[in-house]
């Protein structure tokens, strides 16, 4: 599961960088690498979108954790 989380997080980062480039420079890196509208480009977009959905679960878990209490528990557990 950790491997899947790391891969999906990496894909979400790729998507964020690509959107940053589109917004700042009007340059779509994914389309430039694989061709505008190609099957590979569409596949990358689909994988990035699915990765974003997958990352919702760890995000929701992180929001439920009470960080100060979790930190205190770790300090006293040692």
N, C-alpha and C positions, 0 to 999 in steps of 0.2 A: 504494500500500500504506500510505503514511503517513496518508492521509486515512481509510482504513478503520480503522487503529489508533486514530486520534483519536476517531472516531465511536463505536467500540466502548468505548473507555475512558470517554467521556462517559456512555454508557449504563450501564456498570458503576457509575460514580459515582452516577447517578440511582438505581439499584437499592440501592446502599448507604445513601444518604440516606433512601430510602423505608423500608428495613428499620430504620434507626435511629429513624425516627418511629414505626413500628409498635411497636418495643420500648420506647421511652421514653414515648410518649404514647398508644399504642393508636390511632394515626391513620394510615390508609393513604392517602397523597397521590395515588397513581395511581388508586385506586378513587374517591376524592373528585372527581378531575378528570374522569374518563371514565365513571364509573358502575360500581358493584360487579358484577362478572361480565360486563360488556359485551365485545363482540368487540374493541374498541380496547384495553381494559384487558388482556385476554388476549394481544393482540398485543404490547403493551409488555412484558409479562412474558416472552413468548417471545423478543423481541429482546434483553432484558437477559440472559436465560439464554444465548442464543447468543453474545452479546458476551463474557460471562464465559469461555465455552469458547474463543473466538477469542483472548482475552488470555492464555491459558495458554501459547501459543507464545512471545510476547515475554518472559513471566515465566521460562520455562524457559531461554531464551537468556541472560537476565540472571543466572541462577543459575550458568550455565556459565562466565561471564566471570570471570577472576581480576582483580578491580578494582585492587589495588595495581600489578600488572604492567601492566595496561592504562593506568593513569595514568602510570606511568613511561615507557611507550612513547610516549605522546602528548607528554610533556615533552621527550624526546630527539629526537622527529621534527621539532620546530620549528626 
